[in-house]
Amino acid sequence: MQKTAKYVIWTVAISSSLMLGACASTTNENTLGGNRKQFIMLPEQQYHAQAAQDYGSLIQQVRASGQLKSNAQVTRVSQRLLQQVPIYRADAAQWNWQVNVIESKDINAFAMPGGKIAVFTGLLNAVKPTDDELAAVLAHEIAHALREHSREKASKSAVGGLVTSLITSYAGLSNTGNEVVSLASKYGWDLPNSRSAETEADLIGLEMMARAGYNPNAAITFWQKMAAANLQSGQSVSFLSTHPASADRIAKIQQTIPQVMPYYQAAKR
């Protein structure tokens, strides 16, 4: 009993030390959405390296199947947004950011660790976004990467010993479908983020798009278009299943817009 008690005490002490040491904010705390302390234990370098390898494998398969598409609008908007990255994380300016468009009927977009992002043509075709509206979704995904929400979820799962079995279907991905499903499970982009993570991505995204000279009011019209696309599709839209456009969420965005409008006005001068 004495040895068992000592083991329990040591285990609790070590776990507590790890948890205390792992609590920090990945982004500058003087920006919207960057104040929450995060529990992240998994090493950044190794996690980002593995994500880059997996993303590269996916893009290689998509290219080979002819489903990798060039899109001038996505390129134009993402490049302008990425110029704002150092405001939130100085180190992220050195990341090998990649934003690709994948042909698929699925209405979705996702972000992987280290700045790897993809947008499906299904989303672009369903929403037909203006540059401002596209900036809203891309800035939101960039924010997820900056805040390391994937690595945060993985850290919590690792500590809790959680194993999740996911079954996901992506339309129109032919032979690359299994690869996408595997990565979705591994990096959790097909799982809803916590409410705090989604709020952070919304707030950082709003500030980022405003600083880049995109009208933050377009975030409202983007979510409204997504809701309409959900109704028209007759089935649950993948992007909304992981990023639900609730009335509370839209109200929070509306309340926050006045705070970021000065950035937009300054960028437009």
LONU-322560 format. One record per residue (C-alpha): residue number from 1; chain; residue in one letter; z negated, x, y negated. Coordinates in pm, 1 decimal, always signed. Each point is the difference from the previous one (the first is absolute). Layout:
// residues N
+-----+-----+------+----------+----------+----------+
| seq | mol | type |       zz |       xx |       yy |
+-----+-----+------+----------+----------+----------+
| NUM |   A |    a |        Z |        X |        Y |
...
+-----+-----+------+----------+----------+----------+
***
This chain:
// residues 269
+-----+-----+------+----------+----------+----------+
| seq | mol | type |       zz |       xx |       yy |
+-----+-----+------+----------+----------+----------+
|   1 |   A |    m |     +0.0 |     +0.0 |     +0.0 |
|   2 |   A |    q |    -83.6 |   +282.7 |   -235.4 |
|   3 |   A |    k |   +339.2 |   +167.2 |    +54.9 |
|   4 |   A |    t |   +175.4 |   -333.7 |    -39.6 |
|   5 |   A |    a |   -182.7 |    -69.3 |   -324.8 |
|   6 |   A |    k |    +94.0 |   +344.3 |   -134.4 |
|   7 |   A |    y |   +363.7 |    -56.8 |   +100.2 |
|   8 |   A |    v |     +8.3 |   -334.2 |   -181.1 |
|   9 |   A |    i |   -158.4 |   +150.8 |   -310.1 |
|  10 |   A |    w |   +247.7 |   +288.2 |     -5.9 |
|  11 |   A |    t |   +294.7 |   -235.8 |    +59.1 |
|  12 |   A |    v |   -108.0 |   -226.1 |   -284.9 |
|  13 |   A |    a |    -58.8 |   +300.1 |   -227.2 |
|  14 |   A |    i |   +341.4 |   +153.4 |    +72.9 |
|  15 |   A |    s |   +176.4 |   -334.7 |    -40.0 |
|  16 |   A |    s |   -178.8 |    -62.7 |   -327.7 |
|  17 |   A |    s |    +93.9 |   +344.9 |   -129.4 |
|  18 |   A |    l |   +363.3 |    -55.0 |    +91.3 |
|  19 |   A |    m |     +3.7 |   -338.3 |   -170.2 |
|  20 |   A |    l |   -160.9 |   +132.7 |   -315.7 |
|  21 |   A |    g |   +234.8 |   +297.5 |    -10.1 |
|  22 |   A |    a |   +304.6 |   -217.7 |    +52.6 |
|  23 |   A |    c |    -70.5 |   -241.8 |   -283.8 |
|  24 |   A |    a |   +213.1 |    +80.9 |   -303.1 |
|  25 |   A |    s |   +285.5 |   -147.9 |   -198.5 |
|  26 |   A |    t |   +348.4 |   +129.5 |    +81.1 |
|  27 |   A |    t |   +131.2 |    -83.2 |   -349.1 |
|  28 |   A |    n |   -125.2 |    +69.2 |   -350.8 |
|  29 |   A |    e |   -283.6 |   -234.8 |    -80.6 |
|  30 |   A |    n |   +110.6 |    -58.3 |   -359.5 |
|  31 |   A |    t |   +299.1 |   -203.9 |   +117.5 |
|  32 |   A |    l |     +9.7 |   -363.3 |   +105.4 |
|  33 |   A |    g |    -83.3 |    -46.2 |   +366.8 |
|  34 |   A |    g |   -130.9 |   +353.2 |    +48.3 |
|  35 |   A |    n |   -377.6 |    -39.3 |    -19.6 |
|  36 |   A |    r |    -95.9 |   -101.9 |   +353.4 |
|  37 |   A |    k |   -144.3 |   +273.4 |   +221.5 |
|  38 |   A |    q |   +194.2 |    +20.8 |   +324.0 |
|  39 |   A |    f |   -107.8 |    +96.2 |   +349.1 |
|  40 |   A |    i |   +263.1 |   +248.0 |   +118.5 |
|  41 |   A |    m |    -72.7 |   +252.7 |   +274.2 |
|  42 |   A |    l |   +339.2 |    +86.2 |   +148.1 |
|  43 |   A |    p |   +142.9 |   +325.5 |   -143.6 |
|  44 |   A |    e |   +270.8 |    -61.2 |   -257.1 |
|  45 |   A |    q |   +230.7 |   +289.4 |    +84.9 |
|  46 |   A |    q |    +28.6 |    -78.9 |   +369.4 |
|  47 |   A |    y |    +23.8 |   -375.9 |    -54.4 |
|  48 |   A |    h |   +273.2 |    +34.6 |   -260.8 |
|  49 |   A |    a |   +188.7 |   +250.0 |   +214.9 |
|  50 |   A |    q |     -1.1 |   -235.2 |   +298.4 |
|  51 |   A |    a |   +110.8 |   -290.7 |   -221.2 |
|  52 |   A |    a |   +286.1 |   +208.8 |   -139.8 |
|  53 |   A |    q |   +112.6 |    +87.5 |   +351.8 |
|  54 |   A |    d |    -14.3 |   -363.4 |   +112.6 |
|  55 |   A |    y |   +176.1 |   -127.6 |   -311.2 |
|  56 |   A |    g |   +268.8 |   +264.8 |    +39.6 |
|  57 |   A |    s |    +56.2 |   -109.3 |   +358.2 |
|  58 |   A |    l |    +34.8 |   -361.3 |   -109.2 |
|  59 |   A |    i |   +248.0 |    +83.3 |   -277.1 |
|  60 |   A |    q |   +201.3 |   +215.9 |   +240.2 |
|  61 |   A |    q |    +28.9 |   -290.9 |   +244.1 |
|  62 |   A |    v |    +84.7 |   -246.0 |   -276.9 |
|  63 |   A |    r |   +267.8 |   +234.5 |   -135.4 |
|  64 |   A |    a |   +151.5 |    +46.2 |   +345.3 |
|  65 |   A |    s |    +24.1 |   -377.3 |    +45.6 |
|  66 |   A |    g |   +163.1 |    -46.8 |   -340.9 |
|  67 |   A |    q |   -294.7 |   -192.7 |   -140.7 |
|  68 |   A |    l |   -100.8 |   +248.5 |   -268.6 |
|  69 |   A |    k |   +137.5 |   -135.0 |   -325.2 |
|  70 |   A |    s |    +39.6 |   +146.1 |   -345.2 |
|  71 |   A |    n |   -115.6 |   -223.3 |   -284.2 |
|  72 |   A |    a |    +41.1 |   +112.5 |   -359.8 |
|  73 |   A |    q |   -258.4 |   -246.1 |   -129.4 |
|  74 |   A |    v |   -271.8 |   +116.6 |   +239.9 |
|  75 |   A |    t |    +78.7 |   +364.1 |    -79.5 |
|  76 |   A |    r |     -0.8 |    -58.6 |   -376.2 |
|  77 |   A |    v |   -324.6 |   -198.1 |    -10.9 |
|  78 |   A |    s |   -192.8 |   +216.2 |   +246.8 |
|  79 |   A |    q |    +87.1 |   +324.0 |   -178.8 |
|  80 |   A |    r |   -129.1 |   -139.2 |   -329.2 |
|  81 |   A |    l |   -321.6 |   -121.7 |   +157.9 |
|  82 |   A |    l |    -65.2 |   +327.3 |   +181.4 |
|  83 |   A |    q |     -5.6 |   +183.4 |   -333.1 |
|  84 |   A |    q |   -333.8 |   -175.9 |    -61.4 |
|  85 |   A |    v |   -164.9 |   +124.3 |   +321.1 |
|  86 |   A |    p |   -188.0 |   +299.1 |   -155.5 |
|  87 |   A |    i |   -198.9 |   -242.2 |   -217.9 |
|  88 |   A |    y |   -166.4 |   -129.8 |   +314.3 |
|  89 |   A |    r |     -7.0 |   +311.1 |   +221.2 |
|  90 |   A |    a |   +102.9 |   +345.9 |   -113.4 |
|  91 |   A |    d |    +59.1 |   +117.2 |   +358.5 |
|  92 |   A |    a |   +227.9 |   -294.5 |    +77.6 |
|  93 |   A |    a |   +258.0 |   +137.4 |   -242.1 |
|  94 |   A |    q |    +65.8 |   +268.2 |   +264.6 |
|  95 |   A |    w |    +47.8 |   -245.2 |   +286.1 |
|  96 |   A |    n |   +343.2 |    -32.6 |   +155.2 |
|  97 |   A |    w |    +50.1 |   -358.6 |   -112.6 |
|  98 |   A |    q |   +272.7 |   -190.5 |   +180.6 |
|  99 |   A |    v |   +114.0 |   -355.9 |    -65.5 |
| 100 |   A |    n |   +264.1 |   -131.9 |   +240.2 |
| 101 |   A |    v |   +173.1 |   -332.5 |    +52.6 |
| 102 |   A |    i |    +38.0 |   -129.3 |   +355.6 |
| 103 |   A |    e |   +239.1 |   -275.0 |    +98.3 |
| 104 |   A |    s |   -196.3 |   -280.8 |   +158.0 |
| 105 |   A |    k |    -34.2 |   -375.8 |    -39.7 |
| 106 |   A |    d |   -376.2 |    +50.7 |    -16.3 |
| 107 |   A |    i |   -144.3 |    -71.7 |   -346.4 |
| 108 |   A |    n |   -225.6 |   +300.8 |    -21.8 |
| 109 |   A |    a |    -86.5 |   +338.4 |   -149.3 |
| 110 |   A |    f |   -257.0 |   +258.8 |   +104.0 |
| 111 |   A |    a |   -166.2 |   +324.0 |   -104.1 |
| 112 |   A |    m |   -110.1 |   +282.7 |   +226.6 |
| 113 |   A |    p |   -237.6 |   +289.0 |    -78.2 |
| 114 |   A |    g |   +124.8 |   +280.1 |   -222.6 |
| 115 |   A |    g |   +248.9 |   -209.8 |   -195.8 |
| 116 |   A |    k |   +236.5 |   -133.8 |   +265.5 |
| 117 |   A |    i |   +131.0 |   -345.2 |    -95.9 |
| 118 |   A |    a |   +262.8 |   -237.7 |   +136.0 |
| 119 |   A |    v |   +145.9 |   -325.6 |   -129.0 |
| 120 |   A |    f |   +191.1 |   -236.0 |   +227.2 |
| 121 |   A |    t |   +321.9 |   -158.8 |   -120.9 |
| 122 |   A |    g |   -144.0 |   -335.8 |   +105.0 |
| 123 |   A |    l |   -246.1 |    +19.8 |   -287.0 |
| 124 |   A |    l |   +265.6 |   +102.6 |   -250.3 |
| 125 |   A |    n |   +234.5 |   -278.0 |   +110.4 |
| 126 |   A |    a |   -267.6 |   -270.4 |     +8.0 |
| 127 |   A |    v |   -160.9 |    +83.8 |   -335.5 |
| 128 |   A |    k |   +298.9 |   +149.3 |   -184.9 |
| 129 |   A |    p |   -246.3 |   +180.7 |   -228.3 |
| 130 |   A |    t |    +62.2 |   +112.8 |   -352.8 |
| 131 |   A |    d |    -89.4 |   +362.7 |    -70.1 |
| 132 |   A |    d |   -337.4 |   -115.7 |   -134.9 |
| 133 |   A |    e |    -71.4 |   -208.1 |   +311.4 |
| 134 |   A |    l |   +107.5 |   +280.4 |   +230.5 |
| 135 |   A |    a |   -232.3 |   +231.3 |   -194.2 |
| 136 |   A |    a |   -286.2 |   -236.7 |    +82.4 |
| 137 |   A |    v |    +44.4 |    +31.5 |   +377.7 |
| 138 |   A |    l |    +83.5 |   +373.0 |     -2.6 |
| 139 |   A |    a |   -295.7 |    +84.5 |   -225.8 |
| 140 |   A |    h |   -222.5 |   -202.8 |   +232.1 |
| 141 |   A |    e |   +115.5 |   +200.9 |   +302.8 |
| 142 |   A |    i |    -31.2 |   +330.0 |   -189.2 |
| 143 |   A |    a |   -356.1 |   -102.9 |    -85.5 |
| 144 |   A |    h |    -81.5 |    -54.5 |   +368.5 |
| 145 |   A |    a |   +115.9 |   +356.2 |    +69.4 |
| 146 |   A |    l |   -194.7 |   +146.3 |   -293.2 |
| 147 |   A |    r |   -318.8 |   -177.3 |   +103.6 |
| 148 |   A |    e |    +44.2 |   +115.3 |   +363.1 |
| 149 |   A |    h |    -63.8 |   -351.3 |   +130.0 |
| 150 |   A |    s |   +160.0 |    +84.0 |   +334.5 |
| 151 |   A |    r |   -217.6 |   +308.6 |    +50.8 |
| 152 |   A |    e |   -303.3 |   -197.2 |   -112.6 |
| 153 |   A |    k |    +63.7 |   -270.0 |   +261.1 |
| 154 |   A |    a |    +59.1 |   +263.9 |   +267.7 |
| 155 |   A |    s |   -324.2 |   +179.2 |    -93.0 |
| 156 |   A |    k |   -202.7 |   -317.8 |    +34.9 |
| 157 |   A |    s |   +167.4 |    -78.0 |   +331.8 |
| 158 |   A |    a |    -66.5 |   +351.5 |   +130.1 |
| 159 |   A |    v |   -368.3 |    -16.5 |    -86.8 |
| 160 |   A |    g |    -40.9 |   -344.2 |   +150.0 |
| 161 |   A |    g |   +196.0 |    +88.5 |   +311.2 |
| 162 |   A |    l |   +230.3 |   -292.5 |    -64.1 |
| 163 |   A |    v |   +324.5 |    -39.4 |   +189.9 |
| 164 |   A |    t |   +244.8 |   -266.8 |   -116.6 |
| 165 |   A |    s |   +295.5 |   -120.7 |   +203.1 |
| 166 |   A |    l |   +274.9 |   -132.9 |   -222.2 |
| 167 |   A |    i |   +313.0 |   -193.8 |    +93.8 |
| 168 |   A |    t |   +247.7 |    -20.4 |   -287.9 |
| 169 |   A |    s |   +362.3 |   -108.4 |    -15.7 |
| 170 |   A |    y |   +240.4 |   +137.1 |   -259.9 |
| 171 |   A |    a |   +329.7 |   -188.0 |    -26.3 |
| 172 |   A |    g |   +332.4 |   +178.5 |     -0.4 |
| 173 |   A |    l |   -127.6 |   +348.6 |    +80.7 |
| 174 |   A |    s |   +181.7 |    +24.3 |   +335.2 |
| 175 |   A |    n |   -100.6 |   +315.1 |   +188.6 |
| 176 |   A |    t |   -222.4 |   +127.0 |   -281.0 |
| 177 |   A |    g |   -229.1 |   -301.3 |    +32.2 |
| 178 |   A |    n |   -240.4 |   +163.8 |   +245.7 |
| 179 |   A |    e |    -39.9 |   +299.9 |   -229.4 |
| 180 |   A |    v |    -83.4 |   -221.8 |   -296.1 |
| 181 |   A |    v |   -251.3 |   -201.9 |   +202.3 |
| 182 |   A |    s |   -166.8 |   +320.1 |   +119.7 |
| 183 |   A |    l |    -34.0 |   +139.9 |   -351.7 |
| 184 |   A |    a |   -118.9 |   -333.8 |   -136.5 |
| 185 |   A |    s |   -280.8 |     +7.8 |   +253.6 |
| 186 |   A |    k |    -81.4 |   +366.9 |    -56.0 |
| 187 |   A |    y |    -18.4 |    -14.9 |   -380.3 |
| 188 |   A |    g |   -112.1 |   -358.7 |    -34.2 |
| 189 |   A |    w |   +262.8 |   -122.0 |   -246.1 |
| 190 |   A |    d |    +39.5 |   -320.0 |   +203.5 |
| 191 |   A |    l |   -371.5 |    -74.5 |    -28.2 |
| 192 |   A |    p |   -130.7 |   -171.3 |   -311.7 |
| 193 |   A |    n |   -183.9 |   +240.6 |   -225.4 |
| 194 |   A |    s |   -350.1 |    -87.4 |   -107.8 |
| 195 |   A |    r |    -31.8 |   -211.8 |   -312.0 |
| 196 |   A |    s |   -127.7 |   +302.7 |   -191.3 |
| 197 |   A |    a |   +298.2 |   +212.3 |   +108.1 |
| 198 |   A |    e |   +250.6 |   -266.9 |   -101.5 |
| 199 |   A |    t |   -172.2 |    -46.4 |   -335.5 |
| 200 |   A |    e |     +9.6 |   +376.1 |    -58.3 |
| 201 |   A |    a |   +371.8 |    +14.4 |    +79.7 |
| 202 |   A |    d |    +62.7 |   -292.6 |   -234.1 |
| 203 |   A |    l |   -194.0 |   +157.9 |   -287.5 |
| 204 |   A |    i |   +140.5 |   +350.9 |    +40.6 |
| 205 |   A |    g |   +347.2 |   -145.6 |    +46.0 |
| 206 |   A |    l |    -26.5 |   -206.2 |   -319.2 |
| 207 |   A |    e |   -112.4 |   +297.6 |   -204.1 |
| 208 |   A |    m |   +262.1 |   +227.4 |   +155.1 |
| 209 |   A |    m |   +293.3 |   -233.5 |    -64.4 |
| 210 |   A |    a |   -116.4 |    -57.4 |   -357.4 |
| 211 |   A |    r |    -25.3 |   +373.5 |    -64.2 |
| 212 |   A |    a |   +352.9 |    +38.5 |   +140.2 |
| 213 |   A |    g |   +131.3 |   -259.7 |   -245.4 |
| 214 |   A |    y |    +28.6 |   -294.1 |   +239.3 |
| 215 |   A |    n |   -132.0 |   -337.3 |   -114.0 |
| 216 |   A |    p |   -321.2 |    -71.3 |   +195.8 |
| 217 |   A |    n |    +61.4 |   -374.2 |    -31.7 |
| 218 |   A |    a |   +271.3 |    +51.3 |   +262.3 |
| 219 |   A |    a |   -275.3 |    +43.7 |   +259.7 |
| 220 |   A |    i |    -67.0 |   -372.3 |    -32.6 |
| 221 |   A |    t |   +364.1 |   -100.4 |    +40.8 |
| 222 |   A |    f |    +33.9 |   +236.7 |   +296.3 |
| 223 |   A |    w |   -287.6 |   -166.8 |   +188.5 |
| 224 |   A |    q |   +137.1 |   -343.0 |    -94.0 |
| 225 |   A |    k |   +339.9 |    +95.3 |   +143.2 |
| 226 |   A |    m |   -166.0 |   +128.5 |   +315.4 |
| 227 |   A |    a |   -182.1 |   -331.2 |    +43.3 |
| 228 |   A |    a |   +330.5 |   -185.0 |    -42.5 |
| 229 |   A |    a |   +168.1 |   +227.9 |   +254.1 |
| 230 |   A |    n |   -281.8 |    -77.5 |   +241.8 |
| 231 |   A |    l |    +66.8 |   -373.5 |    -31.6 |
| 232 |   A |    q |   +375.6 |    +40.6 |    +32.4 |
| 233 |   A |    s |    -22.6 |   +220.7 |   +307.6 |
| 234 |   A |    g |   -182.4 |   -266.5 |   +198.8 |
| 235 |   A |    q |   -221.6 |   +267.9 |   +153.0 |
| 236 |   A |    s |   -266.2 |   +240.5 |   -115.8 |
| 237 |   A |    v |   +144.0 |   +281.1 |   -212.6 |
| 238 |   A |    s |   -122.8 |   +337.3 |   +127.7 |
| 239 |   A |    f |    -79.2 |   +132.1 |   -346.6 |
| 240 |   A |    l |   -213.5 |   -304.2 |    -80.1 |
| 241 |   A |    s |   -188.4 |    +22.9 |   +328.9 |
| 242 |   A |    t |   -128.3 |   +342.9 |   -105.6 |
| 243 |   A |    h |     +0.0 |    -65.0 |   -378.0 |
| 244 |   A |    p |    -94.0 |   -368.8 |    -38.5 |
| 245 |   A |    a |   +101.6 |   -138.8 |   -340.5 |
| 246 |   A |    s |   -306.6 |   -217.7 |    -46.1 |
| 247 |   A |    a |    -72.4 |   -192.6 |   -319.4 |
| 248 |   A |    d |   -305.2 |   +223.3 |    -55.9 |
| 249 |   A |    r |   +213.8 |   +311.0 |    +26.9 |
| 250 |   A |    i |   +257.9 |   -122.1 |   -250.0 |
| 251 |   A |    a |   -279.5 |   -111.5 |   -234.3 |
| 252 |   A |    k |   -155.2 |   +348.9 |    +18.0 |
| 253 |   A |    i |   +336.1 |   +156.6 |    -86.1 |
| 254 |   A |    q |    +40.0 |   -237.5 |   -294.5 |
| 255 |   A |    q |   -347.7 |    +89.6 |   -124.8 |
| 256 |   A |    t |    +78.0 |   +372.1 |    +23.8 |
| 257 |   A |    i |   +340.9 |     +0.5 |   -168.9 |
| 258 |   A |    p |   -143.6 |     +7.3 |   -357.5 |
| 259 |   A |    q |   -182.0 |   +324.8 |    +88.9 |
| 260 |   A |    v |   +322.7 |   +178.7 |    +92.1 |
| 261 |   A |    m |   +233.6 |   -147.9 |   -261.1 |
| 262 |   A |    p |    -79.1 |   +281.2 |   -250.3 |
| 263 |   A |    y |   +143.3 |   +249.0 |   +252.0 |
| 264 |   A |    y |   +316.3 |   -207.1 |    +31.1 |
| 265 |   A |    q |    +37.0 |    -35.9 |   -376.4 |
| 266 |   A |    a |    -51.0 |   +373.7 |    -49.5 |
| 267 |   A |    a |   +258.0 |    +81.5 |   +268.5 |
| 268 |   A |    k |   +257.4 |   -227.9 |   -162.6 |
| 269 |   A |    r |    -24.3 |   +164.7 |   -343.8 |
+-----+-----+------+----------+----------+----------+
***
